[in-house]
């Protein structure tokens, strides 16, 4: 009884020593930050942000999209799998990228390349087949969900031999495309891999691998924008389990001149608030910053194909948040219908 009383008194004294801010849950510090932007004006006025429409791998959809007639959009962002760009070792095929560059140029627009080495379906592996051998430790592994079920593939970025091949690809892309495209970005840092799933994987090695790929990209492209999507890192969860992994990626990008971006502008979700949103909001950058509005984000969800007919147009709020709270230079708007035609394009009217 006496011990309990002493402990209670200790907690009381200790709690009174804490400031009001310290007593608050730091995980909730941005929980209501989005509310200030819900009344953002429609339509959106011209500003310095460069808007792109993201078509994933659906290149053909780009060619008939009405965004081509809207001068408020700088161009298209398209994802190109490594397996398609290097079908055989040291045999590169950039014809699809070059064709897209020329097509967009003819429409007064430009291309932002997203280089794919990870997928979110087990039906497609973006890693070249020549790498799927013992020499490269099979080069790719499953991404798994929280229940351990395979949900996609990811190239073993942490394998030095695989990474050397990836650097060669980047160098070849740079020789062909640097200055001809608006920019190039590497996919998100978030992957569903752990040492339990793949013994070759370690958290520390993964951090080093992401930075090595950033260096290789920067060495290959001196004119076009370079960007690393950095959202979550295996082995940490902010703000409680902060090992400095994600923070170090953002710091490193600023240090070597590689821009930072992320998928999913979900300003109401705690996960994004404490990772991407916190990294962008709490730091000042001289490198380009970008954010992707992906499928589902138009209704406040992620990876959703749901269509809500009677909805509020969130595009002005998403744009205002990206501009004022995140201070981005680029926004990549997903080509998700009906949202692109009904919400996005009307929010960016052409000023005549």
C-alpha positions, 0 to 999 in steps of 0.5 A: 500500500505504501509503495503504491502511494509513493508511486502515485505521488511520483507520477503526480509530481512527474506529470506536473513537470511536463509541459502541455505539449509533452503530455499530448500524444505526438502521434496526433500532432497533425490529426486536424491539420487538414481541416484548415484546407477543406474550404480551399477555393474552387477553382484553383488559381495558377501557382508555381506547382507543376501538375502531372497526370499519373497513368501507371503503366497504362500508356495508351490511356494517356494518348486519349486523355482530355488532360492533353488539352489543359495547359495547367498540366505539365505532362504525364507520369508513367511507370516503366518496369525494369523487366521491360527496359532490360529484357536481356542483360545489357540489352536495353530497350527504351523505345516505349519511353522515347515514343512517349517523350515524342508524343507528349512533346507534340502536345506541348507536354513533358514526361516524368518517368517512374522506374518500377522494381516493385509490384503489388500483385503476385501476377507480375514481377518487374525484375528482369528474368536474367536476374532471377538466378542463383548468381543474384540470389534470385534477385526478387522476393515476395512482398507480404501483408501483415498476415504473411500472405504474398501480395507482390514482388520487390527487387532485392534492392539490398543485394549489392550485385542486383544494385550494381545492375540497377545502377547500370540501368540508371546510367543507360537511362541517363545517357538516353534521356537526361534533359529530354524528360522532366524527371525520373523517380524511384518507387516508394521505400515502403516494402513488405519484407522482413528478415523473417521472410527473407534472411538476406534482408536487413533493415540497416542494409536496406537503408544503405541500399536506398541511398546507393540507388539515390546516388546512382540516379543522381550520377546518371541525371544532371539535367532532369529532376531526380526524385526518391519516393520515401514514405515508410521504412521497414523496421520503424513506425513513427513517431514511437519507433523512430530509428532514424531510417526515414528521416535519414533518407530525407536528409540524404536527398537534400544533401546530394540533390535528389528530390523527395516524394511519396505516394498517397496524399492522405491528409486524414490518416495517422500513418501518412501524417507521422511519416510523409507529411511530418517529413515534408512539413517539418523540414525545409528543402532546396531539392524538389518535393512531390506528392502523388494523389493516387487511386482512392485519395480522391475520397480519402482512401488508398488503393480504392476503386470505389466510386462515390456519386454524391461526393465533395470535390476534395481536389482544391483541399488536396492541392491547398494542403500540398502547397501550403502545408507540404510546400511541394513543387510537383503533384501527380494526379492519378488518372482515376475515373470519374475523378480525373474528368469530374473533379481534377480537370474542372479544378484547373480551368485554362485561363484564356 
